[in-house]
Amino acid sequence: MRKGNGLALLLIVFGLLLILGKLGIFGFLMGLLIPVLVIGLGVVAWSNGSRLLGGILGLIGAIMLLGKLSFLFVWVAAIALIIFGVSMLGKKSSL
């Protein structure tokens, strides 16, 4: 790696973060990053022998992440209902 590559990569990352912030994507990603970091801290604490602290941090992070991804569950449920309805229409009636 050449001497100026580190600065170039830093500028590229900074520019990407600015663009993502302007597009409104960065806020959503940061909202997901915090719960994932809390879960990661829980995993580290669990693996270092502090199972109580690790479990508590993991649970808190999981609850935070579920709150952030709740919209995804609605989409999955809606698609599952559509697929189930279409499969019911495709079956022949045995009456």
C-alpha positions as a LaTeX table, in Angstrom:
\begin{tabular}{lrrr}
\hline
Residue & $x$ (\AA) & $y$ (\AA) & $z$ (\AA) \\
\hline
Met1 & 0.00 & 0.00 & 0.00 \\
Arg2 & 1.38 & 3.38 & $-0.95$ \\
Lys3 & 1.71 & 6.19 & 1.53 \\
Gly4 & $-1.25$ & 8.25 & 0.27 \\
Asn5 & $-3.69$ & 5.33 & 0.00 \\
Gly6 & $-4.82$ & 5.58 & 3.63 \\
Leu7 & $-5.83$ & 9.22 & 3.22 \\
Ala8 & $-7.52$ & 8.45 & $-0.09$ \\
Leu9 & $-9.57$ & 5.64 & 1.48 \\
Leu10 & $-10.50$ & 7.90 & 4.40 \\
Leu11 & $-11.71$ & 10.60 & 1.99 \\
Ile12 & $-13.73$ & 8.04 & 0.01 \\
Val13 & $-15.41$ & 6.68 & 3.15 \\
Phe14 & $-16.13$ & 10.21 & 4.38 \\
Gly15 & $-17.67$ & 11.12 & 1.02 \\
Leu16 & $-19.82$ & 7.99 & 1.02 \\
Leu17 & $-21.04$ & 8.76 & 4.52 \\
Leu18 & $-21.99$ & 12.28 & 3.42 \\
Ile19 & $-23.91$ & 10.94 & 0.41 \\
Leu20 & $-25.70$ & 8.32 & 2.51 \\
Gly21 & $-26.61$ & 11.02 & 5.02 \\
Lys22 & $-28.12$ & 13.20 & 2.30 \\
Leu23 & $-30.09$ & 10.26 & 0.90 \\
Gly24 & $-31.53$ & 9.44 & 4.31 \\
Ile25 & $-29.99$ & 5.97 & 4.34 \\
Phe26 & $-27.30$ & 6.72 & 6.90 \\
Gly27 & $-29.80$ & 7.37 & 9.70 \\
Phe28 & $-31.42$ & 4.00 & 9.13 \\
Leu29 & $-28.05$ & 2.24 & 9.03 \\
Met30 & $-26.93$ & 3.95 & 12.24 \\
Gly31 & $-30.21$ & 2.88 & 13.82 \\
Leu32 & $-29.32$ & $-0.72$ & 13.00 \\
Leu33 & $-25.67$ & $-0.36$ & 13.95 \\
Ile34 & $-26.27$ & 0.53 & 17.60 \\
Pro35 & $-28.35$ & $-2.60$ & 18.42 \\
Val36 & $-25.87$ & $-4.80$ & 16.55 \\
Leu37 & $-23.00$ & $-3.28$ & 18.56 \\
Val38 & $-24.90$ & $-3.92$ & 21.81 \\
Ile39 & $-25.42$ & $-7.55$ & 20.76 \\
Gly40 & $-21.72$ & $-7.76$ & 19.86 \\
Leu41 & $-20.76$ & $-6.45$ & 23.29 \\
Gly42 & $-23.02$ & $-9.09$ & 24.80 \\
Val43 & $-21.31$ & $-11.82$ & 22.80 \\
Val44 & $-17.88$ & $-10.57$ & 23.87 \\
Ala45 & $-18.96$ & $-10.45$ & 27.52 \\
Trp46 & $-20.49$ & $-13.95$ & 27.23 \\
Ser47 & $-17.32$ & $-15.38$ & 25.69 \\
Asn48 & $-15.17$ & $-13.75$ & 28.39 \\
Gly49 & $-17.08$ & $-15.62$ & 31.10 \\
Ser50 & $-19.55$ & $-12.96$ & 32.20 \\
Arg51 & $-22.65$ & $-14.85$ & 31.12 \\
Leu52 & $-25.12$ & $-12.70$ & 33.06 \\
Leu53 & $-23.88$ & $-9.41$ & 31.60 \\
Gly54 & $-23.57$ & $-10.97$ & 28.14 \\
Gly55 & $-27.09$ & $-12.33$ & 28.28 \\
Ile56 & $-28.53$ & $-9.02$ & 29.44 \\
Leu57 & $-26.70$ & $-7.04$ & 26.75 \\
Gly58 & $-27.66$ & $-9.57$ & 24.08 \\
Leu59 & $-31.31$ & $-9.43$ & 25.12 \\
Ile60 & $-31.37$ & $-5.63$ & 25.17 \\
Gly61 & $-29.72$ & $-5.50$ & 21.74 \\
Ala62 & $-32.15$ & $-8.07$ & 20.33 \\
Ile63 & $-35.15$ & $-6.11$ & 21.60 \\
Met64 & $-33.73$ & $-2.91$ & 20.10 \\
Leu65 & $-33.13$ & $-4.67$ & 16.78 \\
Leu66 & $-36.64$ & $-6.17$ & 16.72 \\
Gly67 & $-38.05$ & $-2.69$ & 17.17 \\
Lys68 & $-36.01$ & $-1.38$ & 14.24 \\
Leu69 & $-36.92$ & $-4.29$ & 11.94 \\
Ser70 & $-40.62$ & $-4.56$ & 12.81 \\
Phe71 & $-41.60$ & $-3.21$ & 9.38 \\
Leu72 & $-39.85$ & $-6.19$ & 7.82 \\
Phe73 & $-42.04$ & $-8.66$ & 9.72 \\
Val74 & $-45.17$ & $-7.00$ & 8.32 \\
Trp75 & $-43.87$ & $-7.39$ & 4.76 \\
Val76 & $-42.93$ & $-11.04$ & 5.34 \\
Ala77 & $-46.36$ & $-11.77$ & 6.85 \\
Ala78 & $-48.14$ & $-10.08$ & 3.94 \\
Ile79 & $-46.14$ & $-12.00$ & 1.34 \\
Ala80 & $-46.72$ & $-15.27$ & 3.24 \\
Leu81 & $-50.48$ & $-14.64$ & 3.27 \\
Ile82 & $-50.48$ & $-13.98$ & $-0.48$ \\
Ile83 & $-48.49$ & $-17.14$ & $-1.21$ \\
Phe84 & $-50.74$ & $-19.19$ & 1.07 \\
Gly85 & $-53.87$ & $-17.80$ & $-0.62$ \\
Val86 & $-52.53$ & $-18.53$ & $-4.10$ \\
Ser87 & $-51.59$ & $-22.06$ & $-3.07$ \\
Met88 & $-55.12$ & $-22.59$ & $-1.73$ \\
Leu89 & $-56.56$ & $-21.49$ & $-5.07$ \\
Gly90 & $-54.29$ & $-23.93$ & $-6.90$ \\
Lys91 & $-55.40$ & $-26.97$ & $-4.90$ \\
Lys92 & $-58.24$ & $-29.09$ & $-6.23$ \\
Ser93 & $-61.24$ & $-29.49$ & $-3.99$ \\
Ser94 & $-61.75$ & $-33.03$ & $-2.72$ \\
Leu95 & $-65.47$ & $-32.56$ & $-1.99$ \\
\hline
\end{tabular}
